[in-house]
């Protein structure tokens, strides 16, 4: 039989981790809400072309870091899809 105190400690640790992940996801969602109008403007401008490859790679790096931070840096497999879903 498991020790009740050990089970409680494990649950509290998991609860704290989930709280941090929720906070990071909320921060990422807030930043995405700020950027979404800018992206919508770019979609309207079909003639606009990025000519500087560094801007594209910097944006891709920033997106990868945001995704990594939002997932909490965890490499564990989950039953949920990894792509973000928007309302």
ChimeraX commands (.cxc) that place a marker at each C-alpha (Angstrom):
marker #1 position 0.00,0.00,0.00 radius 0.5
marker #1 position 1.25,3.50,-0.82 radius 0.5
marker #1 position 2.06,6.01,1.86 radius 0.5
marker #1 position -0.65,8.70,1.91 radius 0.5
marker #1 position 1.91,11.45,2.53 radius 0.5
marker #1 position 3.99,10.41,-0.48 radius 0.5
marker #1 position 0.89,10.34,-2.70 radius 0.5
marker #1 position -0.09,13.79,-1.43 radius 0.5
marker #1 position 3.41,15.15,-2.12 radius 0.5
marker #1 position 3.30,13.75,-5.67 radius 0.5
marker #1 position -0.12,15.28,-6.30 radius 0.5
marker #1 position 0.99,18.66,-4.96 radius 0.5
marker #1 position 4.10,18.61,-7.16 radius 0.5
marker #1 position 2.02,17.77,-10.22 radius 0.5
marker #1 position -0.49,20.49,-9.28 radius 0.5
marker #1 position 2.31,23.07,-9.06 radius 0.5
marker #1 position 3.71,21.99,-12.44 radius 0.5
marker #1 position 0.29,22.25,-14.06 radius 0.5
marker #1 position -0.18,25.71,-12.54 radius 0.5
marker #1 position 3.10,26.87,-14.09 radius 0.5
marker #1 position 2.14,25.40,-17.47 radius 0.5
marker #1 position -1.25,27.12,-17.36 radius 0.5
marker #1 position 0.39,30.46,-16.54 radius 0.5
marker #1 position 2.87,30.10,-19.42 radius 0.5
marker #1 position 0.08,29.17,-21.83 radius 0.5
marker #1 position -1.94,32.20,-20.74 radius 0.5
marker #1 position 1.08,34.45,-21.35 radius 0.5
marker #1 position 1.63,32.89,-24.78 radius 0.5
marker #1 position -2.06,33.36,-25.64 radius 0.5
marker #1 position -1.86,37.02,-24.60 radius 0.5
marker #1 position 1.16,37.58,-26.84 radius 0.5
marker #1 position -0.54,35.81,-29.72 radius 0.5
marker #1 position -3.61,38.01,-29.31 radius 0.5
marker #1 position -1.33,41.04,-29.68 radius 0.5
marker #1 position 0.29,39.61,-32.83 radius 0.5
marker #1 position -2.84,38.21,-34.48 radius 0.5
marker #1 position -3.98,41.55,-35.96 radius 0.5
marker #1 position -0.54,42.05,-37.48 radius 0.5
marker #1 position -0.68,38.60,-39.06 radius 0.5
marker #1 position -4.16,39.32,-40.40 radius 0.5
marker #1 position -2.84,42.49,-42.03 radius 0.5
marker #1 position -0.09,40.44,-43.70 radius 0.5
marker #1 position -2.67,37.98,-45.03 radius 0.5
marker #1 position -4.51,40.86,-46.69 radius 0.5
marker #1 position -1.33,42.03,-48.40 radius 0.5
marker #1 position -0.75,39.22,-50.90 radius 0.5
marker #1 position 1.82,41.34,-52.73 radius 0.5
marker #1 position 4.07,41.68,-49.68 radius 0.5
marker #1 position 7.19,39.49,-49.84 radius 0.5
marker #1 position 9.84,39.02,-47.18 radius 0.5
marker #1 position 13.25,39.50,-48.70 radius 0.5
marker #1 position 15.42,39.16,-45.62 radius 0.5
marker #1 position 15.96,35.51,-44.66 radius 0.5
marker #1 position 17.15,36.52,-41.20 radius 0.5
marker #1 position 13.74,37.94,-40.33 radius 0.5
marker #1 position 12.08,34.67,-41.28 radius 0.5
marker #1 position 14.54,32.54,-39.30 radius 0.5
marker #1 position 14.29,34.87,-36.28 radius 0.5
marker #1 position 10.50,34.58,-36.35 radius 0.5
marker #1 position 10.74,30.79,-36.63 radius 0.5
marker #1 position 13.19,30.67,-33.72 radius 0.5
marker #1 position 10.90,32.83,-31.59 radius 0.5
marker #1 position 7.92,30.60,-32.40 radius 0.5
marker #1 position 9.90,27.47,-31.51 radius 0.5
marker #1 position 10.99,28.98,-28.19 radius 0.5
marker #1 position 7.42,30.01,-27.38 radius 0.5
marker #1 position 6.17,26.51,-28.16 radius 0.5
marker #1 position 8.90,24.97,-26.02 radius 0.5
marker #1 position 8.15,27.29,-23.12 radius 0.5
marker #1 position 4.41,26.70,-23.42 radius 0.5
marker #1 position 4.89,22.95,-23.23 radius 0.5
marker #1 position 7.02,23.35,-20.12 radius 0.5
marker #1 position 10.03,21.85,-21.86 radius 0.5
marker #1 position 8.61,18.39,-21.33 radius 0.5
marker #1 position 9.50,15.70,-23.83 radius 0.5
marker #1 position 6.91,13.23,-22.60 radius 0.5
marker #1 position 4.43,11.91,-25.11 radius 0.5
marker #1 position 0.81,12.85,-24.65 radius 0.5
marker #1 position -2.47,11.71,-26.12 radius 0.5
marker #1 position -3.24,15.28,-27.22 radius 0.5
marker #1 position -2.10,16.68,-30.55 radius 0.5
marker #1 position 0.89,18.98,-30.36 radius 0.5
marker #1 position -0.53,21.62,-32.72 radius 0.5
marker #1 position -2.20,24.58,-30.98 radius 0.5
marker #1 position -5.94,24.89,-31.30 radius 0.5
marker #1 position -7.57,28.29,-31.49 radius 0.5
marker #1 position -11.14,29.14,-30.55 radius 0.5
marker link #1:1,2 radius 0.2
marker link #1:2,3 radius 0.2
marker link #1:3,4 radius 0.2
marker link #1:4,5 radius 0.2
marker link #1:5,6 radius 0.2
marker link #1:6,7 radius 0.2
marker link #1:7,8 radius 0.2
marker link #1:8,9 radius 0.2
marker link #1:9,10 radius 0.2
marker link #1:10,11 radius 0.2
marker link #1:11,12 radius 0.2
marker link #1:12,13 radius 0.2
marker link #1:13,14 radius 0.2
marker link #1:14,15 radius 0.2
marker link #1:15,16 radius 0.2
marker link #1:16,17 radius 0.2
marker link #1:17,18 radius 0.2
marker link #1:18,19 radius 0.2
marker link #1:19,20 radius 0.2
marker link #1:20,21 radius 0.2
marker link #1:21,22 radius 0.2
marker link #1:22,23 radius 0.2
marker link #1:23,24 radius 0.2
marker link #1:24,25 radius 0.2
marker link #1:25,26 radius 0.2
marker link #1:26,27 radius 0.2
marker link #1:27,28 radius 0.2
marker link #1:28,29 radius 0.2
marker link #1:29,30 radius 0.2
marker link #1:30,31 radius 0.2
marker link #1:31,32 radius 0.2
marker link #1:32,33 radius 0.2
marker link #1:33,34 radius 0.2
marker link #1:34,35 radius 0.2
marker link #1:35,36 radius 0.2
marker link #1:36,37 radius 0.2
marker link #1:37,38 radius 0.2
marker link #1:38,39 radius 0.2
marker link #1:39,40 radius 0.2
marker link #1:40,41 radius 0.2
marker link #1:41,42 radius 0.2
marker link #1:42,43 radius 0.2
marker link #1:43,44 radius 0.2
marker link #1:44,45 radius 0.2
marker link #1:45,46 radius 0.2
marker link #1:46,47 radius 0.2
marker link #1:47,48 radius 0.2
marker link #1:48,49 radius 0.2
marker link #1:49,50 radius 0.2
marker link #1:50,51 radius 0.2
marker link #1:51,52 radius 0.2
marker link #1:52,53 radius 0.2
marker link #1:53,54 radius 0.2
marker link #1:54,55 radius 0.2
marker link #1:55,56 radius 0.2
marker link #1:56,57 radius 0.2
marker link #1:57,58 radius 0.2
marker link #1:58,59 radius 0.2
marker link #1:59,60 radius 0.2
marker link #1:60,61 radius 0.2
marker link #1:61,62 radius 0.2
marker link #1:62,63 radius 0.2
marker link #1:63,64 radius 0.2
marker link #1:64,65 radius 0.2
marker link #1:65,66 radius 0.2
marker link #1:66,67 radius 0.2
marker link #1:67,68 radius 0.2
marker link #1:68,69 radius 0.2
marker link #1:69,70 radius 0.2
marker link #1:70,71 radius 0.2
marker link #1:71,72 radius 0.2
marker link #1:72,73 radius 0.2
marker link #1:73,74 radius 0.2
marker link #1:74,75 radius 0.2
marker link #1:75,76 radius 0.2
marker link #1:76,77 radius 0.2
marker link #1:77,78 radius 0.2
marker link #1:78,79 radius 0.2
marker link #1:79,80 radius 0.2
marker link #1:80,81 radius 0.2
marker link #1:81,82 radius 0.2
marker link #1:82,83 radius 0.2
marker link #1:83,84 radius 0.2
marker link #1:84,85 radius 0.2
marker link #1:85,86 radius 0.2
marker link #1:86,87 radius 0.2
view
